[in-house]
Amino acid sequence: MELIEFRRLILQSLVQVGTDEYKENVRILGVLDDKAQKTGAIAGAFLAAGLAFIKPENFGTAAPLSQLAGSPGLLLLGLGIGLLLMSTVLALRVMWVRSAPTPPRLVELAKMADHLLELSPDELVQERQENYFRDQARTWESVLSEQDRLSDIKASNLRLAQLTLVSAIVLLALILLEIVAKVACYRLHG
């Protein structure tokens, strides 16, 4: 293989890597959106269940919930609901439609190709041929960099949404365990 062919092959493979990486990043962004949708659905279900407890009759001093959970328990219940709400909002932030980088457009590539094809054979030197692929690679680099930034933002928000969801579930489970334990003690010791 001649040096000229080898150099061109290197640059072509660079452009191909950009294409492949773009496709993989699009897949990853879709996975993040899917996980955010599931996280939001779980948080929403727990939120609906938690909001079912918010009735005036559950918060008076004689209300069974107030007697079983006490003021600290009701405060923790409110905190749990707040965490579920936060998890839902963060999941929605992940799925929020925003402008995403697009691959090099065919129109742009066609202009670049047309410009080269208009040159005479004497003007179409090796450097210009290689620059055609370098320009494509630089375009891919810019697009992929923006995709990575977007992916990092989505992943951070998703991670935070999942952590707040887990925190809320654990907190609410502890409150329910305390209430169940009090009810069990009451029934056993009457």
N, C-alpha and C positions, 0 to 999 in steps of 0.2 A: 504494500500500500504506500502510495506516495505521501509525502509530508502534507501537501495541499489537501488531499482527500482526507487524511487523518485529522487535520485541523478542522475541516468542515464537519466531519463526523462528530468530533468533540462538541462543537457548537450546536449541532442538530440534537445531540443527546441531551444537552443542557435545556434546550427548548422543550424536549419531550418530558424531561423531569418536571419542568414547570407545569406542563399540562396535567401530568399524573398527580402532582401534589395538589393542584387546584381541585381536581375531582375528589381526592381524599378529604381535603378540607371541607368541601361542600357536604360530604357524607358525615363528617364529624359534627358540623354545625346542625345538621338534621337530627343527629343522635342527641345532642344537647337540648334541642327544642323538644324532642320526644320525652326525654327524662324530665324536663321542666313541666311539661303538660301533665305527666303522671304525678309529679310532686305536688303540683297545684291542685290536682283532683283529690289526692289524699288529704291535703291540708284543708281543702274545701269541705270534704265530708266530715272531718273532725270539727271544723269550724261550725258547720250546721248543727252537729250534735251538741257542741258547747253552747251555742246560742239558744238551743232549745231550753236550757236551764235558766235563761234570763227572762224571768217572769216576776212581776211584783210579789206574788205570793211566795216565792222562794227566798225572798230577802228580808222579810220581817223578822223580828227577834224570836217569834214563835214558829217560824217556818222550819220544817224538818231539815232542809238543806243547811240553813244557818246553824241549827243546833248540832248537826253532825259534823259539818266542816269547820264551823267557827269562823271568826273574822279572818284569821290567817289563811284558812282554807279557801274562803271566798276571794281573798286577795290573790292567792296563787291560781285560782280558777280564772280570774281576770287576766293574770299574766299569761297563762296558757293560751287563752283566747287571743290575746295580743300577739303572741308568738306565731300562732296559726295564721293570723291575718298578715303578719310580716312575711311568713313563708309564702303565702299566696301571692302577695305583691311582688316578691323577688322572683317567683316562678313566672309571673306575667312579664316581668322585665326581661327575662331571658327570651321569652317568645315574642316580645314586642318587635313589630316589623320596623326594620331600619334599613337604610341603604347599605347594600353589600357590594363589595368589589366584583366586577365582572371580568371575565377573561378578555384578552385582546380581541377586539372585534374584527370580523372578517373584512369590514370596510377599511380599517386601518392597515391590516396586513396586505390587502389588495393594493392600496396606495403605495406601500413600500415595495411590493413586488413590481407594480407597474413602473415605478421610477427606475428600478434596476433593469427591467426589460426594455426600456426606452434607450438605454445606453448602448453605444457601439461596443463591439467585442474588445476594442482597445481600451475603452473606458471601464469595462467591467473587470477590473483587476481583482486579484485575490483579496485585498484588504476590503474592498466594497462588498464582495460576496460574504466575507466573514462578518462584516458590520451588520449585514441583514439579519444574521442569526443573533448577534450581540444585542441589537436593538430589541428583538423579540424577547430575549432572555431578560433584559432590563425591565421590559414591560411586565413580564411574569413576576419578576422580583418585587416590583411595586405592588402588584395585585396580591401576591402571596403574603407580603408583609401586612397589608391591610386586613386580609383574612385572618391572619394570626392574631392581630390586635382584637378583632371582633370576637374571635373564638375565646381569647383569654377573658374578655369582659363577660361573655356568656357563661363560661365555666366558673368564674368567681361568683357570679350571682347565683348560679345553680348550686354550688357548694354551700353558700350561705343559706339558701332556701332549704336545702336538705338538713343542714345543721339546726336551723330554727325549728323545722318540722320535728326532728328527732327530740329536741329539747322540750318542745310542747307536748309531744306524746308521752315522754317519760314523766314530765311534771304532772300531766293530767292523770296518768296511770297511778302515780303515787297518791294523789288526792283521792282517787277512787278506791285505792287499797285502804287508805286510812278510813274512809267512810264505811267500806265493807267490814273492816275490823271493828269499828265502833258498833255497827249494827249487829254483828255476830256476838260481840261481848254483851250487848244489851239483851239479846235474845237468850243467851246462855245464862246470864246472871239476873235477868229480868228486872 
